[in-house]
């Protein structure tokens, strides 16, 4: 019960800190803008290739980039905000304030993980909404107006897919876990995006063009493909969590 109360206090503290910073809204806005930038060329390409109605889901999902990393803009933003939950404690001298209020560092890290996962889910939703309305505009601005005029996206596409929500949440969590290890926000974001892209490539039902390459590498390594695909995310997260807990407990706060 003591640990649960500490985690709840950590969640409340991190949520309050994020809500009072303009940078949080700015990052969300940039993620929506990035989602629009990815979606607009995909909409125009779908019209150019013909039969755009059959490609609406592909367009709203981010086109070719969305096939590699679902909700790519949301993933990058979630990784940035997740890593910032840790690095800002040390960069701006907030560590003493944070750990004086939340002396249990393990519970504090767990609270950051929960908040980062929630941020990832919210970012997956807002970037999906931005992609949907950008796709509508992209079809309307396409050269072939007669073909694009027949496109009628379903409003169910406003909701992110399970994979988009999962990988955006995962990016926020991995951003939190890699930040204590690398101690540099940009490095943690790059590592989080790389981990998410790797897991997205080997995940079931992946549409990544790099999936055949990953399968060949697994075959060359002698590892069974199906068990490896199932167990790899669990082992990766477990290892990152243990390393992050150790780093947080040992790091000095000046």
C-alpha positions in Angstrom: 0.0 0.0 0.0 2.9 2.4 0.8 4.3 1.8 -2.7 1.0 2.3 -4.4 0.5 5.6 -2.5 4.0 6.7 -3.6 3.2 5.8 -7.2 -0.1 7.7 -7.1 1.7 10.7 -5.7 4.3 10.5 -8.4 1.6 10.3 -11.1 -0.2 13.4 -9.7 3.1 15.3 -9.4 4.2 14.5 -13.0 0.7 15.3 -14.4 0.7 18.6 -12.6 4.1 19.5 -13.8 3.3 18.7 -17.4 0.0 20.5 -17.3 1.7 23.7 -16.2 4.2 23.8 -19.0 3.6 25.3 -22.4 6.1 23.0 -24.0 3.7 20.1 -23.5 1.1 21.7 -25.7 3.8 22.8 -28.2 5.1 19.2 -28.6 1.5 18.0 -29.1 1.0 20.7 -31.8 4.2 19.7 -33.5 3.2 16.1 -33.5 -0.1 17.0 -35.2 1.7 19.1 -37.7 4.2 16.3 -38.4 1.3 13.8 -38.8 -0.3 16.2 -41.4 3.0 16.5 -43.3 3.2 12.7 -43.6 -0.5 12.3 -44.5 -0.8 14.9 -47.3 1.7 13.4 -49.7 0.2 9.9 -49.0 -3.2 11.2 -50.0 -1.9 12.7 -53.2 0.0 9.5 -54.0 -3.2 7.4 -53.4 -5.1 9.5 -56.0 -2.2 9.3 -58.5 -2.1 5.5 -58.2 -5.9 5.2 -58.7 -8.7 3.7 -56.6 -8.1 6.1 -53.7 -11.1 4.8 -51.8 -9.3 1.5 -51.2 -6.2 3.3 -49.9 -7.9 5.6 -47.4 -6.9 3.5 -44.4 -3.3 3.4 -45.7 -3.3 7.2 -46.1 -4.7 8.0 -42.7 -2.2 5.5 -41.1 0.7 7.6 -42.5 1.4 6.0 -45.8 4.8 4.3 -46.2 6.2 5.8 -43.0 3.2 4.5 -41.0 3.9 1.0 -42.3 7.4 1.2 -40.8 6.4 2.9 -37.5 2.7 3.1 -36.7 1.8 6.7 -35.5 5.3 7.9 -36.3 4.6 11.5 -35.2 3.0 10.4 -32.0 5.8 8.0 -31.3 8.5 10.7 -31.6 6.5 13.1 -29.5 5.8 10.5 -26.8 9.4 9.6 -26.7 10.4 13.3 -26.3 8.0 13.9 -23.5 8.7 10.6 -21.8 12.5 11.2 -21.8 11.9 14.8 -20.5 10.2 13.5 -17.4 13.5 12.1 -16.3 16.1 14.4 -17.9 14.5 17.7 -16.7 14.9 16.6 -13.1 18.7 16.8 -13.5 19.1 19.4 -16.3 17.1 22.1 -14.6 18.0 21.3 -11.0 14.6 19.9 -10.2 15.9 16.7 -8.8 16.1 17.9 -5.2 12.6 19.1 -5.3 11.3 16.0 -7.0 13.0 13.5 -4.7 12.3 15.5 -1.5 8.6 15.1 -2.3 9.0 11.6 -3.7 11.8 9.9 -1.8 11.0 6.4 -3.3 12.9 6.6 -6.6 11.5 3.3 -7.8 7.9 4.4 -7.3 8.7 7.7 -8.8 10.1 6.0 -11.9 7.0 3.8 -12.1 4.8 6.9 -11.9 6.7 8.5 -14.8 6.1 5.3 -16.8 2.4 5.4 -16.2 2.2 9.1 -17.2 4.4 8.5 -20.3 2.1 5.7 -21.4 -1.0 7.9 -21.0 0.7 10.7 -23.0 1.5 8.2 -25.7 -2.2 7.2 -25.9 -3.3 10.9 -26.1 -0.7 11.7 -28.8 -1.8 8.7 -30.8 -5.4 10.0 -30.7 -4.6 13.6 -31.6 -2.2 12.7 -34.4 -4.8 10.3 -35.8 -7.4 13.1 -35.9 -5.0 15.4 -37.6 -4.2 12.7 -40.1 -7.8 12.1 -40.8 -8.7 15.7 -41.6 -5.5 16.2 -43.5 -6.4 13.2 -45.7 -9.7 14.8 -46.4 -7.9 18.0 -47.5 -5.3 16.0 -49.5 -8.0 14.2 -51.5 -9.8 17.5 -52.1 -6.6 19.1 -53.4 -5.5 16.2 -55.5 -5.2 16.7 -59.2 -7.8 14.2 -60.2 -10.9 15.8 -58.7 -13.3 13.4 -60.3 -11.7 10.4 -58.7 -10.9 12.1 -55.3 -14.5 13.3 -55.1 -15.7 9.8 -54.7 -13.6 9.2 -51.6 -15.6 9.1 -48.4 -13.5 8.1 -45.4 -15.3 6.4 -42.5 -15.3 8.4 -39.3 -14.2 5.2 -37.5 -10.8 6.1 -38.9 -10.6 9.0 -36.4 -9.7 6.4 -33.8 -6.1 5.1 -33.7 -5.6 1.5 -34.4 -4.5 -0.9 -31.6 -0.9 -0.9 -33.0 -0.7 2.9 -33.2 -1.9 3.3 -29.6 0.4 0.5 -28.4 3.6 1.8 -30.1 2.9 5.4 -29.1 2.5 4.3 -25.5 5.6 2.1 -25.8 7.6 5.0 -27.1 6.8 7.1 -24.0 7.6 4.2 -21.7 10.9 3.5 -23.5 11.8 7.2 -23.4 11.5 7.1 -19.6 13.5 4.0 -19.3 16.4 5.0 -21.6 16.8 8.6 -20.2 18.4 7.5 -16.9 20.9 5.3 -18.9 21.9 7.8 -21.6 21.3 11.0 -19.6 20.8 13.0 -22.8 17.3 13.7 -24.0 18.0 13.5 -27.7 19.9 10.3 -27.3 17.0 8.8 -25.3 14.5 9.9 -27.9 16.6 8.4 -30.7 17.0 5.1 -28.7 13.3 5.0 -28.0 12.3 5.5 -31.6 14.8 2.9 -32.7 13.5 0.3 -30.2 9.9 1.0 -31.3 10.8 0.7 -35.0 12.6 -2.6 -34.3 9.7 -4.0 -32.4 7.2 -2.8 -35.0 9.2 -4.6 -37.7 9.1 -8.0 -35.9 5.6 -7.6 -34.5 2.8 -9.9 -35.8 0.9 -8.6 -38.8 3.6 -6.1 -39.5 3.5 -4.2 -42.8 7.0 -3.0 -42.6 9.1 -3.4 -45.7 12.0 -4.4 -43.5 10.1 -7.4 -42.1 11.6 -9.9 -44.6 15.1 -8.7 -43.7 14.4 -9.1 -40.0 13.1 -12.7 -40.7 16.3 -13.5 -42.6 18.4 -12.2 -39.7 16.5 -14.4 -37.2 17.0 -17.4 -39.5 20.7 -16.7 -39.8 21.0 -16.4 -36.0 19.4 -19.7 -35.5 16.6 -18.3 -33.3 13.0 -19.6 -33.8 11.0 -16.8 -35.3 7.7 -17.1 -33.6 9.0 -17.5 -30.0 11.5 -14.7 -30.5 8.8 -12.3 -31.9 6.6 -13.1 -28.9 9.3 -12.8 -26.2 11.5 -10.1 -27.6 9.3 -7.1 -26.4 9.0 -8.6 -22.9 12.7 -9.3 -22.5 13.6 -5.9 -23.9 11.3 -4.0 -21.5 12.3 -6.1 -18.5 16.0 -5.5 -19.2 15.5 -1.7 -19.7 13.3 -1.5 -16.6 16.0 -3.2 -14.4 18.8 -1.1 -15.8 16.7 2.2 -15.4 15.9 1.4 -11.8 19.5 0.7 -11.0 20.6 3.9 -12.7 18.0 6.0 -10.9 18.8 4.6 -7.5 22.5 5.1 -7.9 22.5 8.5 -9.5 23.4 11.5 -7.4 21.1 14.5 -7.3 23.1 17.7 -6.7 
